[in-house]
């Protein structure tokens, strides 16, 4: 395909690009584009495949019309030899794919020009024993690629796998730093502001007992009530920064948080809750926000919580029979709480929807994949 000198040059350029980029998808897009422009490979696409075998098309370059048709529907569905081999841990190195069911299916449906792309090569993306997905490449009128071409493909895949691992590690370090900062801030709030508010409540209580003037008593009572509400808000904020109860399980943590807000929470769980830590914390943060909204806006103290866990996703429902709101109006100008729930759901590939009417309560439905 290319001589050794040009192969080394293109590998060097790709390595520089992979080392500079810090965002996953732009990094892989740029590397694949550079690889295709510097070799005789003409098109390529990358699947991420999770531990459960679920594949996701994350990057594509120069696809023929028949494969890009209708948002690449033919690449995303049907049988696939390379994905199956990867799932079964049988794809160890760059390989020729003699028959690709997805390409054949796309050609048979005649939804566009396939540009003489009929076969492809595949290679796993991995770093050490950690596997992330596969890189597929193809060229016009090419049924089999040479050993030299497959070696080049394997070298690029090795670089990509190392870069993916680097970004994952960087993200993990950022998450650790974020948790540490949250814990520090939570400690500071507890040791300073929280203690000051508690002192004010004690002072107000003493003022009530010491004075005989009814006006002063009422003033001290108002101060005590306002300070108690501020204490509740502060403790809720500290919980949001550092959820102490999460180590005892998601449901238990939500129950404790609801109790702290003086809410009566009924819980219904279907399925076994064994979720990745990121998904579990996201659910907890969303439940926190939903319970806060219920306490502040619903006008009721009873809330229902439903959690339904399937093999692919988890559904969280928070429901109250309170005042409700106009969903269309709030979607145009969402509150900070609602926007926060949306952002947290979308950050892990999930969805958040509300069902509500004035005077008919509110139902939040959050679905997260895992």
C-alpha positions in Angstrom: 0.0 0.0 0.0 2.7 2.5 1.0 6.5 2.0 1.5 8.0 1.7 5.0 9.2 5.3 5.1 5.8 6.8 4.4 4.2 4.3 6.8 6.5 5.6 9.6 5.7 9.2 8.7 1.9 8.7 8.8 2.2 6.8 12.1 4.3 9.7 13.5 1.7 12.3 12.4 -1.1 10.2 14.0 0.8 9.8 17.2 1.3 13.6 17.5 -2.4 14.2 16.9 -3.4 11.6 19.4 -1.1 13.0 22.1 -2.4 16.6 21.6 -6.1 16.0 21.6 -7.9 15.7 24.9 -11.5 15.0 23.7 -12.3 11.4 22.8 -14.4 11.7 19.7 -12.6 14.6 18.0 -9.3 12.7 18.7 -10.5 9.6 17.0 -12.1 11.5 14.1 -8.8 13.4 13.5 -6.7 10.3 13.7 -8.9 8.3 11.3 -9.0 11.2 8.9 -5.3 11.5 9.0 -4.8 7.7 8.5 -7.2 7.6 5.5 -5.6 10.7 3.8 -2.1 9.2 4.2 -2.8 5.7 2.9 -4.8 3.9 0.3 -7.5 3.0 2.7 -10.5 5.0 1.7 -13.2 4.7 4.3 -13.4 3.7 8.0 -15.6 3.5 11.0 -15.2 2.8 14.7 -17.4 0.9 17.1 -17.1 1.2 20.9 -18.2 -2.0 22.5 -19.0 -2.1 26.2 -18.5 -5.0 28.7 -22.0 -6.2 28.0 -21.3 -6.4 24.3 -23.4 -3.4 23.3 -21.9 -1.7 20.3 -22.1 2.0 19.4 -20.9 3.6 16.1 -18.9 6.6 17.4 -16.7 7.7 14.4 -17.1 7.4 10.6 -15.1 8.8 7.7 -15.8 8.9 4.0 -18.6 6.3 4.1 -20.2 5.4 0.7 -23.8 6.4 0.2 -25.2 3.0 0.9 -23.5 2.8 4.4 -24.3 6.4 5.4 -27.9 6.1 4.4 -30.5 7.1 7.0 -27.9 7.8 9.8 -25.8 4.7 9.0 -28.7 2.4 9.8 -27.1 -0.6 8.0 -23.9 -0.3 10.0 -25.8 -0.2 13.2 -28.1 -3.2 12.9 -28.0 -6.8 11.8 -25.4 -9.5 12.2 -21.7 -8.5 12.3 -18.8 -10.9 12.2 -16.3 -8.5 13.6 -18.4 -7.3 16.5 -19.3 -10.9 17.3 -15.7 -12.0 17.3 -14.8 -9.1 19.6 -17.6 -9.9 22.0 -16.3 -13.5 22.2 -12.8 -12.3 22.7 -11.7 -14.0 19.5 -10.6 -10.9 17.6 -6.9 -10.6 18.5 -5.3 -8.8 15.6 -6.0 -7.0 12.3 -8.0 -9.4 10.1 -9.7 -9.5 6.7 -13.4 -9.9 6.8 -14.4 -12.2 3.9 -18.1 -11.6 4.2 -19.7 -8.6 6.0 -23.4 -9.1 6.5 -24.0 -5.4 7.1 -22.3 -4.3 3.9 -24.0 -7.0 2.0 -27.4 -6.1 3.4 -26.9 -2.4 2.5 -26.0 -3.3 -1.0 -29.0 -5.6 -1.4 -31.4 -2.9 -0.3 -30.0 -0.6 -3.0 -30.3 2.6 -1.1 -27.3 4.3 -2.7 -24.0 3.9 -4.5 -21.7 1.6 -2.5 -18.7 2.9 -4.4 -17.4 -0.6 -5.0 -16.9 -1.1 -1.2 -17.8 -4.7 -0.6 -15.3 -6.0 2.1 -13.4 -4.5 5.0 -10.6 -5.2 7.4 -11.1 -5.0 11.2 -8.8 -4.6 14.2 -9.5 -4.4 18.0 -8.8 -1.2 19.9 -7.2 -2.0 23.2 -4.6 -1.1 25.7 -3.0 -4.0 27.4 -5.8 -6.3 28.5 -8.4 -3.4 28.4 -10.5 -3.5 25.3 -12.6 -0.6 23.9 -14.0 -1.6 20.5 -13.0 -2.1 16.9 -11.7 0.0 13.9 -12.9 -1.1 10.5 -11.4 0.2 7.2 -12.2 -0.5 3.5 -11.1 0.4 0.0 -12.8 0.2 -3.4 -12.5 -3.1 -5.3 -10.6 -4.6 -2.4 -11.5 -8.1 -1.1 -8.3 -8.8 0.9 -5.7 -6.6 2.3 -2.0 -7.5 2.4 0.0 -8.4 5.5 1.8 -5.1 5.3 -1.5 -3.2 5.2 -2.8 -5.2 8.1 0.4 -4.5 10.1 0.0 -0.8 9.4 -3.7 -1.0 10.5 -2.6 -2.8 13.7 0.0 -0.1 14.5 -2.6 2.6 14.2 -5.1 0.7 16.3 -2.4 0.3 19.0 -1.9 4.1 19.0 -5.6 4.7 19.2 -6.1 2.2 22.0 -3.3 3.8 24.0 -4.8 7.3 23.5 -8.2 6.1 24.5 -6.7 4.7 27.7 -4.9 8.0 28.4 -8.1 10.0 28.1 -10.0 7.6 30.3 -7.3 7.9 33.0 -7.3 11.7 32.7 -11.1 11.7 33.1 -10.8 9.4 36.2 -8.1 11.7 37.7 -10.4 14.7 37.1 -13.3 12.9 38.7 -11.1 12.1 41.7 -10.0 15.7 42.0 -13.6 16.8 41.7 -14.7 14.5 44.5 -11.8 15.6 46.7 -12.8 19.3 46.2 -16.4 18.5 46.9 -15.4 16.8 50.2 -13.2 19.8 51.1 -16.0 22.2 50.5 -18.5 20.1 52.4 -16.1 20.0 55.4 -15.6 23.8 55.2 -19.4 24.4 55.1 -20.0 22.0 58.0 -17.3 23.4 60.1 -18.0 27.1 59.5 -21.4 28.2 58.1 -23.3 25.2 59.5 -21.9 25.8 63.0 -22.6 29.5 62.8 -26.3 28.8 61.9 -26.6 26.3 64.7 -25.2 29.0 67.1 -27.8 31.5 65.8 -30.7 29.0 66.5 -29.4 28.5 70.1 -29.1 32.3 70.6 -32.6 32.8 69.3 -34.0 30.1 71.6 -32.2 31.8 74.6 -33.7 35.2 73.6 -37.2 33.7 73.6 -36.7 32.4 77.1 -35.0 35.5 78.5 -37.4 38.3 77.3 -40.8 39.0 78.6 -41.8 41.3 75.7 -44.1 39.5 73.2 -42.8 41.5 70.2 -39.2 40.4 71.0 -40.3 36.8 71.5 -42.0 36.8 68.1 -38.9 38.4 66.5 -36.6 35.7 68.1 -39.1 33.0 67.0 -38.9 34.3 63.4 -35.1 34.3 63.6 -35.1 30.8 64.9 -37.5 29.5 62.2 -35.5 31.2 59.4 -32.2 29.9 60.7 -33.6 26.4 61.0 -34.7 26.5 57.4 -31.3 27.8 56.5 -29.7 24.9 58.4 -31.9 22.4 56.5 -30.8 24.0 53.2 -27.2 23.9 54.3 -27.3 20.3 55.3 -29.0 19.4 52.0 -26.1 21.3 50.2 -23.5 19.4 52.2 -25.2 16.1 51.2 -25.2 17.1 47.6 -21.5 17.8 47.8 -20.7 14.6 49.7 -23.4 11.9 49.8 -22.4 10.0 53.0 -25.1 7.3 52.7 -24.3 6.1 49.2 -21.9 3.5 50.5 -24.9 1.8 52.0 -26.7 1.6 48.7 -28.6 4.0 46.4 -32.1 3.5 47.9 -30.9 3.8 51.4 -29.1 7.1 50.6 -32.2 8.5 48.9 -34.3 7.5 51.9 -32.0 9.2 54.4 -31.9 12.4 52.2 -35.7 12.5 52.0 -36.0 12.1 55.8 -33.6 15.0 56.2 -35.9 17.1 54.1 -38.9 16.0 56.3 -40.5 14.2 53.3 -42.4 10.9 53.6 -41.0 8.7 50.9 -42.5 5.4 49.6 -40.2 3.3 47.5 -40.8 0.6 44.9 -37.9 -1.3 43.4 -38.0 -3.8 40.5 -34.8 -5.6 39.5 -31.4 -5.9 41.1 -29.5 -2.6 41.6 -26.0 -3.4 40.6 -25.0 -0.3 38.6 -21.7 1.4 37.6 -20.7 4.0 40.2 -21.1 6.9 37.8 -24.7 5.8 37.0 -25.5 5.3 40.6 -24.2 8.7 41.6 -26.0 10.3 38.7 -29.3 8.7 39.9 -28.7 9.9 43.4 -28.0 13.5 42.4 -31.1 13.5 40.2 -33.2 12.1 43.1 -31.8 14.7 45.4 -32.8 17.5 43.0 -36.2 16.0 42.4 -36.8 15.7 46.2 -35.7 19.3 46.7 -38.1 20.5 44.0 -40.9 18.5 45.7 -40.2 20.0 49.1 -40.0 23.5 47.8 -42.8 23.6 45.1 -45.2 20.7 45.4 -46.9 21.8 48.7 -47.1 18.2 49.9 -44.8 16.1 52.0 -45.5 12.6 50.5 -43.4 11.5 47.5 -43.2 8.2 45.6 -40.0 6.8 44.2 -39.9 4.0 41.6 -36.8 2.3 40.4 -36.9 -0.3 37.6 -33.7 -2.0 36.6 -33.4 -4.0 33.3 -30.5 -5.6 31.5 -29.7 -2.5 29.6 -31.0 0.6 31.5 -32.5 1.9 34.7 -35.7 3.9 35.0 -36.1 6.3 37.9 -39.6 7.8 38.6 -40.2 10.5 41.3 -43.9 11.3 41.7 -45.9 13.6 43.9 -49.6 14.7 44.1 -48.8 18.3 44.7 -49.5 21.6 42.9 -47.9 20.6 39.5 -46.8 23.1 36.8 -47.1 23.9 33.1 -44.6 21.6 31.4 -44.5 23.5 28.1 -43.8 26.8 29.9 -41.0 25.4 32.0 -39.4 23.8 29.0 -39.0 27.1 27.3 -37.4 28.7 30.4 -36.3 25.7 32.6 -35.4 26.3 36.2 -31.9 25.6 37.4 -33.1 22.4 39.1 -34.8 21.0 36.0 -31.9 22.0 33.8 -29.5 20.3 36.2 -31.5 17.0 36.0 -31.5 17.2 32.2 -27.8 17.9 32.1 -27.0 15.0 34.4 -29.1 12.6 32.4 -27.7 13.6 29.1 -24.1 13.4 30.4 -24.5 9.6 30.7 -26.5 9.2 27.5 -29.9 9.2 29.3 -33.2 11.1 29.1 -35.3 13.1 31.5 -39.0 13.9 31.0 -41.8 15.5 33.1 -45.5 14.8 33.2 -47.4 17.5 35.1 -50.4 19.7 35.1 -51.5 22.6 37.4 -53.1 21.0 40.4 -52.5 17.4 39.3 -49.0 16.7 40.7 -45.7 16.0 39.0 -44.0 12.9 37.7 -40.3 12.9 36.7 -39.1 10.0 34.5 -35.4 9.5 34.1 -34.0 6.6 32.0 -30.2 5.9 32.0 -28.3 3.3 30.0 -25.5 1.3 31.7 
